[in-house]
Amino acid sequence: MTARSLADLRKAAGYTQETFVAAFSKMAQHMAIDAAVSVRQLRRWESPSPPLPHPGQQAVIEAMLGIPLIELGFNVPPTRTRDRPTSGHHEDVDRRRFVVDVGAILGATALPPVRGRRIGASDVKILQSQVSGLYTIDHSRGGKVAQKAALHVLRQVEKAMTGGAYLERVGHQLHTLSGTLHSHLGWIEFDAGRPARARAACTEALTSARLIGDPLLEVRSLDKLSMLAVEQRRPWEALAAATAAGDLAQAHGGPKVRSVVALRLARALSSTGDHAGARRALSLALTWHDRSDQDTDAPRWTAFAGQVEVDYATAAWHVETGRPVHAIPFLRSAVNRLGPTYSRNAALYRARLAEVLMKAGEVEEACAAASASADAAQGMTSARLVARLRAVATSAELIDTASTRDFLERMRELGVTAEKGRTA
């Protein structure tokens, strides 16, 4: 890249030098970094031989623009180069873009004032970049942090939609972003144990999808609604949503989308007691998964789906049919296959493995798995995870052994206690 790339990106983001300086100050406050810049200093950074910003300034610049400093024309020594995340799954992270943290989300989406202003492609690109960053935050930090970031981005999108002027194409993109964000919030609220909010967000996403005629966004919304209906013990609603999603996926989706929907259908069928139908849906999901290697057009929200999810869904089917012992190998496989990017899911799946091990009478191994889940979850927030760990603790309290006593003490240290007066 040339040294002008900093100026180019600043202009593409809609900043003048003066508004960039103001946004820089706001970003530094969001990130709790003691850093500032003047217009004069910014001009020096945009010169052919720019001086290297100090570490605090470096972090703020990278967060605002979503690009590593070394790609902006600066001579960055190796000790100052930020590491890029790695993972065992090629779909986990787009390694060509710099993955920013929640501080970057909260600051970089602060668009220039939009009221009466023309909203263009550069504005949309900023918002799209931040929506992509939400996946990383959700999987690495949990729902509480991800919700804060998602709501912030959604407010920026809504301001652009209601206060700006734009062409039809840009309007369509903004409505797509709104629907995507509501769908993502549906998942986050579900993970946080707030089903009413999750349902409202998914309904908003479904409305957006139908208004703009986006069948894949509609599939995603119906998929989430089916998942929620299962958890809320509305089996026929779960089945209806999954079936509608399947019809749309058959007409508009590729193998990856169809595999995701088949997994959701299997869960819905199990909730109605149709375990034979659920087994057929699992087989269908595996068939579509085997054909998904060349599915280059799969939407980002299907990235989680793969052999891990097939194994996990198969384990759930065995549990539903009263055979927890048969579920254990599939849960172990799912845990072992998860890459480091999916920190939250790794903790959740270990906790689920602990629950099933406890049902199967493998008490010591269950306590070890639950402890590993709690260790992996440090710094993350998930109501579902807490509920699963509490379920294991409730079972462990009925069994007085050295391992269960140690485990319960560990859970109490983390604020997870057994449910009094209940059996597992």
Secondary structure, 3 states (H helix, E strand, C coil): CCCCHHHHHHHHCCCCHHHHHHHHHHHHHHCCCCCCCCHHHHHHHCCCCCCCCCHHHHHHHHHHHCCCHHHHCCCCCHHHCCCCCCCCCCCCCCCCCCCCCHHHHHHHCCCCCCCCCECCHHHHHHHHHHHHHHHHHHHHHEHHHHHHHHHHHHHHHHHHHHHCECCHHHHHHHHHHHHHHHHHHHHHHHHCCCHHHHHHHHHHHHHHHHHHCCHHHHHHHHHHHHHHHHHCCCHHHHHHHHHHHHHHHHHHCCHHHHHHHHHHHHHHHHHCCCHHHHHHHHHHHHHHHHCCCCCCCCCHHHCCCCHHHHHHHHHHHHHHCCCHHHHHHHHHHHHHHCCCCCHHHHHHHHHHHHHHHHHCCCHHHHHHHHHHHHHHCCCCECHHHHHHHHHHHHHHCCCCCHHHHHHHHHHHHCCCCCCCCCCC
